[in-house]
Amino acid sequence: MKTVNVTYFKPSGKFYTKETIEISEELNGYEALFEEIPKRHRIEDMFMLVQDSDDDKEPYIVPHLFHPKKEWS
């Protein structure tokens, strides 16, 4: 399993919490970043920053900031 660092920020930009998640090493970078990791966005009203954990396992996770999930009407 590949370890990914996840940091959550409040909408004001203030730090909230940091955690790690595990994803399959069989995913490619696109699948990991845009299909699997967004499913793990557990605090939906906060920004989620994902970063590689430098564990030398594939796929390499390019740092990415996910915006809070919103209901669009």
Biotite code that builds the C-alpha atoms (Angstrom):
import biotite.structure as struc

atoms = struc.array([
    struc.Atom([0.000, 0.000, 0.000], chain_id="A", res_id=1, res_name="MET", atom_name="CA", element="C"),
    struc.Atom([1.073, 3.548, -0.791], chain_id="A", res_id=2, res_name="LYS", atom_name="CA", element="C"),
    struc.Atom([0.878, 6.157, 1.986], chain_id="A", res_id=3, res_name="THR", atom_name="CA", element="C"),
    struc.Atom([-0.362, 9.675, 1.185], chain_id="A", res_id=4, res_name="VAL", atom_name="CA", element="C"),
    struc.Atom([-0.213, 12.687, 3.526], chain_id="A", res_id=5, res_name="ASN", atom_name="CA", element="C"),
    struc.Atom([-3.466, 14.634, 3.817], chain_id="A", res_id=6, res_name="VAL", atom_name="CA", element="C"),
    struc.Atom([-3.823, 18.029, 5.507], chain_id="A", res_id=7, res_name="THR", atom_name="CA", element="C"),
    struc.Atom([-7.159, 19.770, 6.076], chain_id="A", res_id=8, res_name="TYR", atom_name="CA", element="C"),
    struc.Atom([-7.588, 23.542, 6.238], chain_id="A", res_id=9, res_name="PHE", atom_name="CA", element="C"),
    struc.Atom([-10.601, 25.565, 7.320], chain_id="A", res_id=10, res_name="LYS", atom_name="CA", element="C"),
    struc.Atom([-12.170, 27.852, 4.673], chain_id="A", res_id=11, res_name="PRO", atom_name="CA", element="C"),
    struc.Atom([-10.357, 30.742, 6.421], chain_id="A", res_id=12, res_name="SER", atom_name="CA", element="C"),
    struc.Atom([-7.048, 29.049, 5.525], chain_id="A", res_id=13, res_name="GLY", atom_name="CA", element="C"),
    struc.Atom([-6.170, 28.007, 9.072], chain_id="A", res_id=14, res_name="LYS", atom_name="CA", element="C"),
    struc.Atom([-4.723, 24.548, 9.681], chain_id="A", res_id=15, res_name="PHE", atom_name="CA", element="C"),
    struc.Atom([-7.207, 22.015, 11.064], chain_id="A", res_id=16, res_name="TYR", atom_name="CA", element="C"),
    struc.Atom([-5.669, 18.503, 11.085], chain_id="A", res_id=17, res_name="THR", atom_name="CA", element="C"),
    struc.Atom([-3.194, 16.207, 9.376], chain_id="A", res_id=18, res_name="LYS", atom_name="CA", element="C"),
    struc.Atom([-3.554, 12.477, 8.661], chain_id="A", res_id=19, res_name="GLU", atom_name="CA", element="C"),
    struc.Atom([-2.320, 9.738, 6.352], chain_id="A", res_id=20, res_name="THR", atom_name="CA", element="C"),
    struc.Atom([-4.315, 7.524, 4.035], chain_id="A", res_id=21, res_name="ILE", atom_name="CA", element="C"),
    struc.Atom([-3.339, 4.393, 2.151], chain_id="A", res_id=22, res_name="GLU", atom_name="CA", element="C"),
    struc.Atom([-4.077, 3.739, -1.511], chain_id="A", res_id=23, res_name="ILE", atom_name="CA", element="C"),
    struc.Atom([-3.273, 0.829, -3.800], chain_id="A", res_id=24, res_name="SER", atom_name="CA", element="C"),
    struc.Atom([0.130, 0.836, -5.482], chain_id="A", res_id=25, res_name="GLU", atom_name="CA", element="C"),
    struc.Atom([-1.529, -0.533, -8.615], chain_id="A", res_id=26, res_name="GLU", atom_name="CA", element="C"),
    struc.Atom([-3.194, 2.792, -9.421], chain_id="A", res_id=27, res_name="LEU", atom_name="CA", element="C"),
    struc.Atom([-1.518, 5.173, -11.833], chain_id="A", res_id=28, res_name="ASN", atom_name="CA", element="C"),
    struc.Atom([-0.969, 8.787, -10.790], chain_id="A", res_id=29, res_name="GLY", atom_name="CA", element="C"),
    struc.Atom([-4.116, 10.086, -12.508], chain_id="A", res_id=30, res_name="TYR", atom_name="CA", element="C"),
    struc.Atom([-6.375, 7.404, -11.004], chain_id="A", res_id=31, res_name="GLU", atom_name="CA", element="C"),
    struc.Atom([-4.904, 8.005, -7.563], chain_id="A", res_id=32, res_name="ALA", atom_name="CA", element="C"),
    struc.Atom([-5.183, 11.793, -7.650], chain_id="A", res_id=33, res_name="LEU", atom_name="CA", element="C"),
    struc.Atom([-8.511, 12.282, -9.408], chain_id="A", res_id=34, res_name="PHE", atom_name="CA", element="C"),
    struc.Atom([-10.495, 9.111, -8.699], chain_id="A", res_id=35, res_name="GLU", atom_name="CA", element="C"),
    struc.Atom([-9.389, 7.420, -5.448], chain_id="A", res_id=36, res_name="GLU", atom_name="CA", element="C"),
    struc.Atom([-8.128, 10.260, -3.228], chain_id="A", res_id=37, res_name="ILE", atom_name="CA", element="C"),
    struc.Atom([-11.199, 12.538, -3.701], chain_id="A", res_id=38, res_name="PRO", atom_name="CA", element="C"),
    struc.Atom([-13.327, 9.678, -2.336], chain_id="A", res_id=39, res_name="LYS", atom_name="CA", element="C"),
    struc.Atom([-11.345, 10.017, 0.911], chain_id="A", res_id=40, res_name="ARG", atom_name="CA", element="C"),
    struc.Atom([-12.173, 13.739, 1.340], chain_id="A", res_id=41, res_name="HIS", atom_name="CA", element="C"),
    struc.Atom([-13.784, 13.086, 4.720], chain_id="A", res_id=42, res_name="ARG", atom_name="CA", element="C"),
    struc.Atom([-14.240, 16.689, 5.960], chain_id="A", res_id=43, res_name="ILE", atom_name="CA", element="C"),
    struc.Atom([-16.196, 17.959, 3.008], chain_id="A", res_id=44, res_name="GLU", atom_name="CA", element="C"),
    struc.Atom([-16.454, 21.628, 4.024], chain_id="A", res_id=45, res_name="ASP", atom_name="CA", element="C"),
    struc.Atom([-12.659, 22.058, 4.273], chain_id="A", res_id=46, res_name="MET", atom_name="CA", element="C"),
    struc.Atom([-9.772, 22.306, 1.822], chain_id="A", res_id=47, res_name="PHE", atom_name="CA", element="C"),
    struc.Atom([-7.763, 19.080, 1.486], chain_id="A", res_id=48, res_name="MET", atom_name="CA", element="C"),
    struc.Atom([-4.060, 19.199, 0.580], chain_id="A", res_id=49, res_name="LEU", atom_name="CA", element="C"),
    struc.Atom([-2.567, 15.875, -0.552], chain_id="A", res_id=50, res_name="VAL", atom_name="CA", element="C"),
    struc.Atom([1.169, 15.201, -0.763], chain_id="A", res_id=51, res_name="GLN", atom_name="CA", element="C"),
    struc.Atom([3.408, 12.230, -1.397], chain_id="A", res_id=52, res_name="ASP", atom_name="CA", element="C"),
    struc.Atom([4.783, 10.620, 1.751], chain_id="A", res_id=53, res_name="SER", atom_name="CA", element="C"),
    struc.Atom([8.242, 9.972, 0.238], chain_id="A", res_id=54, res_name="ASP", atom_name="CA", element="C"),
    struc.Atom([7.913, 6.242, 0.905], chain_id="A", res_id=55, res_name="ASP", atom_name="CA", element="C"),
    struc.Atom([9.545, 5.440, -2.492], chain_id="A", res_id=56, res_name="ASP", atom_name="CA", element="C"),
    struc.Atom([6.444, 3.571, -3.655], chain_id="A", res_id=57, res_name="LYS", atom_name="CA", element="C"),
    struc.Atom([4.472, 4.237, -6.809], chain_id="A", res_id=58, res_name="GLU", atom_name="CA", element="C"),
    struc.Atom([2.468, 6.161, -7.784], chain_id="A", res_id=59, res_name="PRO", atom_name="CA", element="C"),
    struc.Atom([4.165, 9.429, -6.937], chain_id="A", res_id=60, res_name="TYR", atom_name="CA", element="C"),
    struc.Atom([1.526, 11.872, -5.708], chain_id="A", res_id=61, res_name="ILE", atom_name="CA", element="C"),
    struc.Atom([1.966, 15.392, -7.037], chain_id="A", res_id=62, res_name="VAL", atom_name="CA", element="C"),
    struc.Atom([0.888, 17.933, -4.370], chain_id="A", res_id=63, res_name="PRO", atom_name="CA", element="C"),
    struc.Atom([-2.705, 18.970, -5.009], chain_id="A", res_id=64, res_name="HIS", atom_name="CA", element="C"),
    struc.Atom([-5.264, 21.140, -3.233], chain_id="A", res_id=65, res_name="LEU", atom_name="CA", element="C"),
    struc.Atom([-8.877, 19.964, -3.308], chain_id="A", res_id=66, res_name="PHE", atom_name="CA", element="C"),
    struc.Atom([-11.526, 22.613, -2.675], chain_id="A", res_id=67, res_name="HIS", atom_name="CA", element="C"),
    struc.Atom([-14.441, 22.013, -0.303], chain_id="A", res_id=68, res_name="PRO", atom_name="CA", element="C"),
    struc.Atom([-17.232, 19.963, -1.828], chain_id="A", res_id=69, res_name="LYS", atom_name="CA", element="C"),
    struc.Atom([-20.360, 22.034, -2.416], chain_id="A", res_id=70, res_name="LYS", atom_name="CA", element="C"),
    struc.Atom([-23.902, 21.260, -3.432], chain_id="A", res_id=71, res_name="GLU", atom_name="CA", element="C"),
    struc.Atom([-24.689, 23.145, -6.627], chain_id="A", res_id=72, res_name="TRP", atom_name="CA", element="C"),
    struc.Atom([-28.352, 23.805, -7.270], chain_id="A", res_id=73, res_name="SER", atom_name="CA", element="C"),
])
